[in-house]
Amino acid sequence: MNIPLCVKDSSVRILFTEGRDRRMMEAAIRLYNEQILTPLLYGDTRQLYEQAEAYGLSLTGIQIVDPKRFTQREDMIRRMLELRKGKTDEQTCREWLKKDTYFCTMYVELGYADGLLGGSANSTADTLRPIMQLIKTRMPHTIVSSCFLMSRRDEHYIFADCSLNRNPNTDELVEIALQAAESAKTFQLEPKVALLSYSTHGSGSGTDVDTVREAAQRLQRMPLDYDVDGELQVDCALSRRVAELKAMDSTVGGNANVLIFPDLNAGNIGYKLVANLGGFEALGPILQGVRLPMNDLSRSATTEEIYKMAIITAMQKEAGIKMRRHGNADSIDLGI
């Protein structure tokens, strides 16, 4: 079954922070024309229309978020001061709001948009900084992580964390696994979570193995509605034949679709190997654990990737609403 990247409510508003970027415009126009979601382009109205004309594009029907025409800036300042809780003064907040990344982040925070997609022109650091300073994490999480949706025909996997947390400790691995399972559910995958290592169920030893094993054991003690196992070698996680030799009783071995890497080196190398040698499409990084749906693009992202990441951001919004309705958004005790 191919994963449908679909949004149930086309009124979900996703703000594109670099509106002048041709790829952003092209993706926004396509999303608008296909009535998938409601794209908002950030930037000076006159400049955006001039740029679109130069590109041979039409912005007819596309909503523009022009900071010069925004009349609720004082509301932004007040909310920023509340969020910073005395860590930042009013003048600093006013300086921050001169930057597009801060303005767009607060635009979503105040509810004028439902999600944010940036990074086609801004660096990852510039995109993430206001998110980490102002939006922060969604309860009960204490960290932000990332995942990639890896797809090849009817094969789909979640890989985490491949772009943010360098050397996660046990607590952080637990959170990454929980967040990645939530991401899997967003894409209608039933999570089968494998915490990866060079060891399978004690075949190897070392402090790094202990970290993975302890995280897996802690997850297994939680009231989860999906299976978790670890530590598992990656071949054991993916091959039923290998799992029958190395972890016969594992409910995850040979069936895993959520792979949790022990550190950033492994995760980043792993997803790029699978993408470049295995022919998988890698969509991401998809931010996990953030209080509001916000995602960062690679500056080399194509129009197609931006188009798909916008849909994913809208799906995260809808998944968050569903979780709150079912009352399980903050029901798991992380044991931290």
KAMO-V29645 format. One record per residue. PSI is psi in whole degrees, -180 to 180 (* if undefined). BURIAL is # if it has 24 or more other ideal C-beta (glycine too) atoms within 12 Angstrom, else .. Layout:
psi/burial
PSI/BURIAL
PSI/BURIAL
This chain:
psi/burial
126/.
139/.
123/#
117/.
93/#
151/.
127/#
-33/.
109/.
-5/.
-3/.
127/#
119/#
125/#
124/#
114/#
-23/#
73/#
-25/#
-14/#
129/#
-41/#
-39/#
-46/#
-47/#
-43/#
-44/#
-44/#
-43/#
-44/#
-39/#
-46/#
-35/.
-3/.
42/.
-45/#
-179/#
103/#
141/#
128/#
126/#
137/#
174/#
126/.
-50/.
-45/.
-38/.
-44/#
-38/.
-42/.
-43/#
-41/#
-40/.
-32/.
-10/.
30/.
156/#
128/.
17/#
123/.
-15/.
131/#
135/#
133/#
101/#
113/.
-27/#
-21/.
1/.
125/.
-1/.
32/.
-36/#
-33/.
-38/.
-45/#
-48/#
-43/.
-38/#
-43/#
-37/#
-44/.
-35/#
-16/#
51/.
-2/.
-16/.
138/.
172/.
-41/.
-40/.
-42/.
-40/#
-38/.
-41/.
-41/#
-10/#
-15/.
137/#
-36/#
-39/#
-44/#
-48/#
-39/#
-45/#
-28/#
-40/#
-42/#
-39/#
-2/#
10/.
-17/#
160/#
-16/#
169/#
142/#
121/#
180/#
-2/#
-25/#
-36/#
153/#
161/.
-41/#
-43/.
-35/#
-42/#
-27/#
-53/.
-30/#
-45/#
-33/#
-31/#
-45/#
-47/#
-155/#
161/#
134/#
141/.
14/#
151/#
-7/#
160/#
134/#
-173/#
159/#
166/#
138/#
114/#
121/#
138/#
107/.
-117/.
10/.
131/.
133/#
153/#
125/#
131/#
152/#
130/#
2/#
-5/#
-60/#
116/#
-56/.
76/.
139/#
-174/#
-47/#
-44/.
-38/#
-39/#
-47/#
-42/#
-42/#
-44/#
-42/#
-41/#
-36/#
-39/#
-42/#
-41/#
-43/#
-33/#
-34/#
20/#
30/.
137/#
112/.
133/#
101/#
123/#
124/#
116/#
151/#
178/#
5/.
148/#
114/#
48/#
7/.
-21/.
169/.
163/.
161/.
-33/.
-35/#
-42/#
-39/.
-47/#
-44/#
-44/#
-39/#
-43/#
-44/#
-38/.
-41/#
-38/#
-22/#
-9/.
154/#
68/.
153/#
26/.
165/#
143/#
140/#
156/#
160/#
144/#
139/#
153/#
-34/#
-34/#
-35/#
-32/#
-25/#
120/.
-35/.
-46/.
-40/.
-36/#
-23/.
-39/.
-28/#
67/#
-36/.
2/.
132/#
-10/#
-37/#
128/#
-8/#
3/#
139/#
-3/#
111/#
120/#
115/#
149/#
-23/#
174/#
-36/#
-53/.
-45/#
-46/#
-44/#
-42/.
-48/#
-33/#
-34/.
-47/.
-38/#
-43/#
-34/.
-26/.
-8/.
22/.
145/#
132/#
113/#
121/#
-171/#
138/#
120/#
140/#
145/#
-5/#
144/#
-30/#
154/#
109/#
133/#
150/#
132/#
157/#
144/#
-12/.
8/.
140/#
167/.
-41/#
-41/.
-40/#
-43/#
-48/#
-38/#
-32/#
-42/#
-43/#
-41/#
-42/#
-37/#
-36/#
-39/#
-48/#
-36/#
-38/#
-40/#
-43/.
-42/.
-42/.
-37/.
-34/.
-2/.
22/.
18/.
-30/.
33/.
-15/.
128/#
115/.
-15/#
26/.
*/.
